[in-house]
Structures are given as C-alpha cells and as structure tokens.
Amino acid sequence: MSGEKMILSHEPVPGYRRVFYIVCLAAVSYLGLIFLRSFL
C-alpha cells in the first residue's frame, strides 16, 4: 500500500440540510404522537 491518503470529497447539495431537519422533526413528532396516544 502507498503512504498517500485518499480524500473523498463532494460538493454540498443545496437544500439537503433543510430536508433532513424537516424529516427528523416529522419523525420525532410522529413518535411523540404515538407516545401520547398510548396514555389516553
């Protein structure tokens, strides 16, 4: 093996971070709804 380090890089995709946060918020909200309905 050679002593060189290989770097994997990519250009950031615009809008990806916003979609990621929206999906995480939807998932947490859904789990919270299920949790609350289990007590009612």
Buried (B, 14 or more C-beta within 10 A) or exposed (E): EEEEEEEEEEEEEEEEEEEEEEEEEEEEEEEEEEEEEEEE
